[in-house]
Amino acid sequence: MATQLRNRFFKLLSEKEQQESRRITQTEIAESLGIAIHTVGRWMRNNVTKFESPIVERMCDYFDCEVGDLLYLERDDSPQGK
């Protein structure tokens, strides 16, 4: 069974945009979190390979969520995933 750490960044962003009734740009997120815009893009595409705790903590604060709401383990139970 293959396991991969994934994120729900895009889902949380969509929910935040709905709550605030506005579009939130990658630039705004990068500035709010104090990270590079390309880092925001990687999180949006779920293409993060290094999960740095200060960034994860800031994202949890930004989205008002727990780590388990942001990150999860995706398990591949198929024969190809073994």
ZADO-1210 file (C-alpha; in nm, 4 decimals, padded with zeros to 6 digits):
<atoms>
<atom x="00.0000" y="00.0000" z="00.0000" code="MET" pos="1"/>
<atom x="00.1427" y="00.3365" z="-00.1036" code="ALA" pos="2"/>
<atom x="00.0754" y="00.6332" z="00.1216" code="THR" pos="3"/>
<atom x="00.1173" y="00.9978" z="00.0314" code="GLN" pos="4"/>
<atom x="00.0814" y="01.3107" z="00.2459" code="LEU" pos="5"/>
<atom x="-00.1673" y="01.5431" z="00.0740" code="ARG" pos="6"/>
<atom x="-00.3321" y="01.8757" z="00.1559" code="ASN" pos="7"/>
<atom x="-00.6751" y="02.0354" z="00.1432" code="ARG" pos="8"/>
<atom x="-00.5443" y="02.3865" z="00.0756" code="PHE" pos="9"/>
<atom x="-00.7638" y="02.4455" z="-00.2299" code="PHE" pos="10"/>
<atom x="-01.0766" y="02.3208" z="-00.0484" code="LYS" pos="11"/>
<atom x="-01.0063" y="02.5417" z="00.2540" code="LEU" pos="12"/>
<atom x="-00.9402" y="02.8389" z="00.0270" code="LEU" pos="13"/>
<atom x="-01.2696" y="02.7848" z="-00.1560" code="SER" pos="14"/>
<atom x="-01.4549" y="02.7700" z="00.1761" code="GLU" pos="15"/>
<atom x="-01.2844" y="03.0901" z="00.2973" code="LYS" pos="16"/>
<atom x="-01.3765" y="03.2677" z="-00.0269" code="GLU" pos="17"/>
<atom x="-01.7395" y="03.1628" z="00.0157" code="GLN" pos="18"/>
<atom x="-01.7469" y="03.2749" z="00.3783" code="GLN" pos="19"/>
<atom x="-01.6008" y="03.6132" z="00.2894" code="GLU" pos="20"/>
<atom x="-01.7968" y="03.6446" z="-00.0391" code="SER" pos="21"/>
<atom x="-01.4870" y="03.7426" z="-00.2346" code="ARG" pos="22"/>
<atom x="-01.2027" y="03.6038" z="-00.4384" code="ARG" pos="23"/>
<atom x="-00.8702" y="03.5676" z="-00.2576" code="ILE" pos="24"/>
<atom x="-00.5603" y="03.5944" z="-00.4751" code="THR" pos="25"/>
<atom x="-00.2413" y="03.3942" z="-00.4447" code="GLN" pos="26"/>
<atom x="-00.0558" y="03.7209" z="-00.3920" code="THR" pos="27"/>
<atom x="-00.2796" y="03.8099" z="-00.0982" code="GLU" pos="28"/>
<atom x="-00.2254" y="03.4680" z="00.0588" code="ILE" pos="29"/>
<atom x="00.1523" y="03.4868" z="00.0083" code="ALA" pos="30"/>
<atom x="00.1679" y="03.8304" z="00.1696" code="GLU" pos="31"/>
<atom x="-00.0570" y="03.7266" z="00.4597" code="SER" pos="32"/>
<atom x="00.1509" y="03.4172" z="00.5318" code="LEU" pos="33"/>
<atom x="00.4903" y="03.5701" z="00.4575" code="GLY" pos="34"/>
<atom x="00.5756" y="03.3082" z="00.1948" code="ILE" pos="35"/>
<atom x="00.6659" y="03.3146" z="-00.1740" code="ALA" pos="36"/>
<atom x="00.3848" y="03.3142" z="-00.4289" code="ILE" pos="37"/>
<atom x="00.5286" y="03.0020" z="-00.5960" code="HIS" pos="38"/>
<atom x="00.4924" y="02.8232" z="-00.2612" code="THR" pos="39"/>
<atom x="00.1222" y="02.9131" z="-00.2583" code="VAL" pos="40"/>
<atom x="00.0939" y="02.7763" z="-00.6124" code="GLY" pos="41"/>
<atom x="00.2492" y="02.4454" z="-00.5103" code="ARG" pos="42"/>
<atom x="00.0059" y="02.4146" z="-00.2208" code="TRP" pos="43"/>
<atom x="-00.2868" y="02.4925" z="-00.4522" code="MET" pos="44"/>
<atom x="-00.1741" y="02.2217" z="-00.6964" code="ARG" pos="45"/>
<atom x="-00.1110" y="01.9796" z="-00.4076" code="ASN" pos="46"/>
<atom x="00.2479" y="01.9556" z="-00.5240" code="ASN" pos="47"/>
<atom x="00.4250" y="02.0104" z="-00.1914" code="VAL" pos="48"/>
<atom x="00.7067" y="01.7733" z="-00.0990" code="THR" pos="49"/>
<atom x="00.8418" y="01.9493" z="00.2096" code="LYS" pos="50"/>
<atom x="00.5981" y="02.0447" z="00.4852" code="PHE" pos="51"/>
<atom x="00.7687" y="02.3072" z="00.6998" code="GLU" pos="52"/>
<atom x="00.6033" y="02.3473" z="01.0386" code="SER" pos="53"/>
<atom x="00.6097" y="02.7323" z="01.0443" code="PRO" pos="54"/>
<atom x="00.4235" y="02.7411" z="00.7109" code="ILE" pos="55"/>
<atom x="00.1751" y="02.4748" z="00.8180" code="VAL" pos="56"/>
<atom x="00.1123" y="02.6647" z="01.1438" code="GLU" pos="57"/>
<atom x="00.0535" y="02.9936" z="00.9571" code="ARG" pos="58"/>
<atom x="-00.1846" y="02.8215" z="00.7149" code="MET" pos="59"/>
<atom x="-00.3809" y="02.6719" z="01.0025" code="CYS" pos="60"/>
<atom x="-00.4069" y="03.0199" z="01.1562" code="ASP" pos="61"/>
<atom x="-00.5061" y="03.1714" z="00.8196" code="TYR" pos="62"/>
<atom x="-00.7787" y="02.9135" z="00.7569" code="PHE" pos="63"/>
<atom x="-00.8715" y="02.8851" z="01.1272" code="ASP" pos="64"/>
<atom x="-00.8305" y="02.5085" z="01.1149" code="CYS" pos="65"/>
<atom x="-00.6374" y="02.2238" z="01.2708" code="GLU" pos="66"/>
<atom x="-00.3458" y="02.0433" z="01.1059" code="VAL" pos="67"/>
<atom x="-00.5713" y="01.7449" z="01.0343" code="GLY" pos="68"/>
<atom x="-00.8075" y="01.9739" z="00.8412" code="ASP" pos="69"/>
<atom x="-00.5194" y="02.0883" z="00.6198" code="LEU" pos="70"/>
<atom x="-00.3148" y="01.7676" z="00.5801" code="LEU" pos="71"/>
<atom x="-00.4177" y="01.4047" z="00.5372" code="TYR" pos="72"/>
<atom x="-00.2721" y="01.0718" z="00.4279" code="LEU" pos="73"/>
<atom x="-00.3893" y="00.9383" z="00.0946" code="GLU" pos="74"/>
<atom x="-00.3612" y="00.5611" z="00.0779" code="ARG" pos="75"/>
<atom x="-00.3525" y="00.3666" z="-00.2469" code="ASP" pos="76"/>
<atom x="-00.4893" y="00.0203" z="-00.1758" code="ASP" pos="77"/>
<atom x="-00.4807" y="-00.0868" z="-00.5401" code="SER" pos="78"/>
<atom x="-00.2409" y="-00.3618" z="-00.6520" code="PRO" pos="79"/>
<atom x="-00.0364" y="-00.0989" z="-00.8400" code="GLN" pos="80"/>
<atom x="00.0070" y="00.1005" z="-00.5163" code="GLY" pos="81"/>
<atom x="00.1767" y="-00.1884" z="-00.3386" code="LYS" pos="82"/>
</atoms>
